[in-house]
Amino acid sequence: MQNQFAIPLLIAVIAYLAGSINFPILLFKILGKEDPRKGFSGNPGTTNVYRQAGIFWATVVLLMDLGRSVAVAWAAINFLDETYVTWIGLFLILGNRYPCFHRFKGGKGVANFLGFSAVITFWAALLSGITWVVVNLVTKKPFIASFAMVAVLTIGTSLIFKGNNSAIVGTVITASLIIISHKKNIIEAFTKSKQRAGT
């Protein structure tokens, strides 16, 4: 019984620590730039890197986030029962959101969720990427596009684990954490909408 939980716990800790390595923060230090958390949205993620450093470095960050997430997902799928897999994804996102290496102030986990989910269901990940592009073009709001992406990934992953309630709950909680992490964006959008309605 002890060994049954020892390996999942170990991989969960590794996932959290891996997620706690925030590539944008480290990259900006190497480039001699100000902490990405001090500019624009304050989120050290791909979109904010694009705003502050351009598409090249944003692409580099995205690929690093995806690569890290794919590696964690591969380990979870190959060493654990499927019941635990999505919970490992939750720990990865927790690390990205609350990184122990960066004063517990990190990103929102969208790219990491995409990379992790891509190992579980490639086609849902591909569809979610297309969805992000389309929704972003229509709304001009990356966070709304991210919500659409997360929704597609959540549905796709849940279908893969159909019948495994624990895996589905892990996916839904992870998606919910990502949505809640965008609380500031939601409040700002709602406030602007009210202001426009009042003019």
C-alpha positions as CSV (number, residue, x, y, z in Angstrom):
1,M,0.0,0.0,0.0
2,Q,2.9,2.4,0.9
3,N,4.6,1.7,-2.4
4,Q,1.3,2.2,-4.2
5,F,1.3,5.9,-3.3
6,A,5.1,6.5,-3.0
7,I,5.7,6.7,-6.8
8,P,2.7,8.9,-7.6
9,L,3.7,11.2,-4.8
10,L,7.3,11.3,-6.0
11,I,6.2,12.2,-9.6
12,A,3.8,14.8,-8.2
13,V,6.6,16.5,-6.3
14,I,8.9,16.3,-9.4
15,A,6.0,17.8,-11.5
16,Y,5.5,20.7,-9.1
17,L,9.3,21.4,-9.0
18,A,9.5,21.2,-12.8
19,G,6.5,23.6,-13.1
20,S,8.2,26.0,-10.6
21,I,11.0,26.7,-13.1
22,N,9.6,29.8,-14.8
23,F,11.4,30.1,-18.2
24,P,10.3,33.8,-18.9
25,I,11.7,35.0,-15.6
26,L,15.0,33.2,-16.1
27,L,15.2,34.2,-19.7
28,F,14.6,37.9,-18.9
29,K,17.4,37.7,-16.3
30,I,19.8,36.3,-18.9
31,L,18.8,39.0,-21.4
32,G,19.2,41.7,-18.8
33,K,15.6,42.7,-19.0
34,E,13.2,43.6,-16.2
35,D,11.2,40.9,-14.5
36,P,8.3,40.1,-16.9
37,R,5.9,40.2,-13.9
38,K,6.4,44.0,-13.8
39,G,5.2,44.7,-17.3
40,F,1.8,44.7,-19.0
41,S,-0.5,42.0,-17.5
42,G,2.2,41.1,-14.9
43,N,1.9,37.4,-16.0
44,P,5.2,35.7,-16.8
45,G,3.8,33.7,-19.7
46,T,4.1,33.5,-23.5
47,T,1.7,36.4,-24.3
48,N,3.5,38.8,-21.9
49,V,6.9,37.7,-23.3
50,Y,5.6,38.5,-26.8
51,R,4.5,42.0,-25.6
52,Q,7.8,42.7,-24.0
53,A,10.4,40.9,-26.0
54,G,8.9,39.9,-29.4
55,I,7.7,36.8,-31.2
56,F,11.1,35.1,-31.3
57,W,11.5,34.9,-27.5
58,A,7.8,34.2,-27.0
59,T,8.2,31.2,-29.3
60,V,11.3,30.0,-27.4
61,V,9.4,30.2,-24.1
62,L,6.3,28.4,-25.5
63,L,8.5,25.6,-26.8
64,M,10.3,25.3,-23.5
65,D,7.0,25.2,-21.6
66,L,5.5,22.6,-24.0
67,G,8.7,20.5,-23.8
68,R,8.7,20.5,-20.0
69,S,5.0,19.6,-19.9
70,V,5.3,16.8,-22.5
71,A,8.2,15.2,-20.4
72,V,6.1,15.3,-17.2
73,A,3.1,13.9,-19.0
74,W,5.2,11.1,-20.5
75,A,6.5,10.1,-17.1
76,A,3.0,10.1,-15.6
77,I,1.6,8.0,-18.4
78,N,4.4,5.5,-18.4
79,F,4.9,5.0,-14.7
80,L,1.5,5.5,-13.2
81,D,-2.0,4.1,-13.3
82,E,-4.2,6.3,-15.4
83,T,-6.1,7.3,-12.3
84,Y,-3.2,9.5,-11.2
85,V,-2.2,10.9,-14.6
86,T,-4.3,14.1,-14.6
87,W,-3.5,14.8,-11.0
88,I,0.2,15.0,-12.0
89,G,-0.9,17.7,-14.5
90,L,-2.5,19.6,-11.6
91,F,0.8,19.6,-9.7
92,L,2.6,20.8,-12.8
93,I,0.1,23.7,-13.1
94,L,0.4,24.4,-9.4
95,G,4.1,24.7,-9.8
96,N,3.7,27.1,-12.7
97,R,1.2,29.2,-10.8
98,Y,2.9,29.1,-7.4
99,P,6.6,28.5,-8.2
100,C,8.7,27.8,-5.1
101,F,11.7,29.2,-7.0
102,H,10.1,32.6,-7.7
103,R,8.4,33.6,-4.5
104,F,5.3,31.7,-5.4
105,K,4.3,34.2,-8.1
106,G,4.2,32.6,-11.5
107,G,2.2,32.1,-14.7
108,K,-1.3,30.8,-15.3
109,G,-0.5,27.4,-16.7
110,V,-2.2,27.6,-20.1
111,A,0.9,26.5,-22.2
112,N,1.7,23.8,-19.7
113,F,-1.8,22.4,-19.7
114,L,-1.6,22.3,-23.5
115,G,1.7,20.4,-23.5
116,F,0.6,18.0,-20.9
117,S,-2.8,17.3,-22.6
118,A,-1.1,16.9,-26.0
119,V,0.5,13.6,-24.8
120,I,-2.9,12.4,-23.6
121,T,-4.9,13.5,-26.7
122,F,-3.0,15.0,-29.6
123,W,-6.0,15.8,-31.6
124,A,-7.7,17.7,-28.9
125,A,-4.5,19.7,-28.4
126,L,-4.4,20.5,-32.1
127,L,-8.0,21.5,-32.1
128,S,-7.5,23.7,-29.0
129,G,-4.6,25.5,-30.7
130,I,-6.8,26.3,-33.7
131,T,-9.6,27.3,-31.4
132,W,-7.2,29.7,-29.6
133,V,-6.2,31.4,-32.8
134,V,-9.8,31.8,-34.1
135,V,-11.2,33.1,-30.8
136,N,-8.2,35.5,-30.3
137,L,-8.8,36.9,-33.8
138,V,-12.4,37.4,-33.1
139,T,-12.3,38.8,-29.6
140,K,-8.8,40.3,-29.6
141,K,-8.5,39.1,-26.0
142,P,-5.9,36.3,-25.4
143,F,-7.4,35.3,-22.0
144,I,-10.8,34.5,-23.6
145,A,-9.0,32.5,-26.3
146,S,-7.1,30.7,-23.5
147,F,-10.5,29.9,-21.8
148,A,-11.7,28.4,-25.1
149,M,-8.4,26.4,-25.4
150,V,-8.7,25.1,-21.9
151,A,-12.4,24.1,-22.5
152,V,-11.4,22.0,-25.6
153,L,-8.5,20.4,-23.7
154,T,-10.7,19.5,-20.7
155,I,-13.4,18.0,-22.9
156,G,-10.8,16.0,-25.0
157,T,-9.0,14.7,-21.9
158,S,-12.2,13.8,-20.2
159,L,-13.3,11.8,-23.2
160,I,-10.0,9.9,-23.2
161,F,-10.5,9.0,-19.5
162,K,-14.2,8.3,-19.9
163,G,-15.3,6.1,-17.0
164,N,-12.4,7.0,-14.8
165,N,-14.0,9.6,-12.5
166,S,-10.8,10.3,-10.6
167,A,-8.9,11.2,-13.8
168,I,-11.8,13.4,-15.0
169,V,-12.0,15.2,-11.6
170,G,-8.3,15.9,-11.8
171,T,-8.7,17.4,-15.2
172,V,-11.6,19.6,-14.2
173,I,-9.8,20.9,-11.1
174,T,-6.8,21.7,-13.2
175,A,-8.8,23.6,-15.7
176,S,-10.7,25.5,-12.9
177,L,-7.4,26.5,-11.4
178,I,-6.3,28.0,-14.7
179,I,-9.6,29.9,-15.1
180,I,-9.4,31.2,-11.5
181,S,-5.9,32.4,-12.2
182,H,-7.3,34.8,-14.8
183,K,-9.5,36.5,-12.2
184,K,-7.7,39.9,-12.8
185,N,-8.4,39.6,-16.5
186,I,-12.1,38.8,-15.9
187,I,-12.6,41.6,-13.5
188,E,-10.9,44.1,-15.8
189,A,-13.0,43.0,-18.8
190,F,-16.2,43.1,-16.7
191,T,-15.3,46.6,-15.4
192,K,-14.6,48.0,-18.9
193,S,-17.8,46.4,-20.2
194,K,-19.8,48.2,-17.5
195,Q,-18.1,51.5,-18.2
196,R,-18.9,51.2,-21.9
197,A,-22.5,50.3,-21.1
198,G,-22.8,53.4,-18.8
199,T,-21.5,55.8,-21.5
